[in-house]
Amino acid sequence: MARVRSVAEAAQRALLRPLPDRLGPLHIACSYLAAGKDACIGGDLYAAARTGSRTRLIIGDLRAST
C-alpha cells in the first residue's frame, strides 16, 4: 500500500505543476489541500495556459463512489 501511495503522490505532483503568478492580464494564485488529514493525494487537477489572446483554466475534482 505504501508503494501504491508513493506512485500516486508522484503522479499527482507531476500533474499539479506550480501555476505562474501571472498569465496575460490574469493574476493567479492556487492552494491544494487534500481532503484527508494525512493524505497528500486526491482526485483534483488544475492547469492554466495562454492561447493567443485568451487565458484558459481547467479545474477538476473527481470523487469515487463505492
C-alpha positions in Angstrom: 0.0 0.0 0.0 2.9 2.4 0.8 4.3 1.7 -2.7 1.0 2.5 -4.4 0.6 5.7 -2.4 4.2 6.7 -3.3 3.4 6.2 -7.0 0.1 8.1 -6.7 1.8 11.0 -4.9 4.5 11.2 -7.6 1.8 11.2 -10.4 -0.2 13.9 -8.6 2.9 16.1 -8.2 3.6 15.7 -11.9 0.1 16.7 -12.9 -0.3 19.6 -10.4 2.6 21.7 -11.5 3.0 25.2 -10.0 1.0 27.8 -11.8 2.6 31.1 -12.8 1.9 34.2 -10.7 0.5 35.9 -13.8 -0.8 34.7 -17.2 -1.7 37.5 -19.6 -3.8 40.1 -17.7 -4.8 37.5 -15.1 -3.1 37.2 -11.7 -3.2 33.6 -10.5 -3.0 32.0 -7.0 -3.8 28.5 -6.0 -3.7 26.2 -3.0 -4.1 22.5 -2.8 -5.4 20.8 0.3 -6.1 17.0 0.3 -9.4 16.1 1.9 -7.9 13.6 4.2 -5.8 14.9 7.1 -2.7 12.8 6.3 -3.4 12.3 2.6 -1.2 14.0 0.0 -3.2 12.7 -2.9 -6.6 13.2 -4.3 -8.6 13.4 -7.5 -8.1 17.0 -8.2 -6.5 18.8 -11.1 -5.9 22.3 -12.3 -3.9 24.0 -15.1 -3.7 27.3 -16.8 -2.5 28.2 -20.3 -2.3 31.3 -22.6 -3.5 30.6 -26.1 -3.3 33.7 -28.4 -5.1 36.5 -26.6 -7.0 34.2 -24.2 -6.3 32.7 -20.9 -7.6 29.2 -20.4 -8.1 27.5 -17.0 -9.1 24.0 -16.1 -10.2 23.0 -12.6 -11.4 19.5 -11.8 -12.4 17.4 -8.9 -13.0 13.6 -9.0 -14.9 11.7 -6.4 -15.2 8.0 -6.5 -18.3 6.4 -5.1 -18.4 2.9 -3.7 
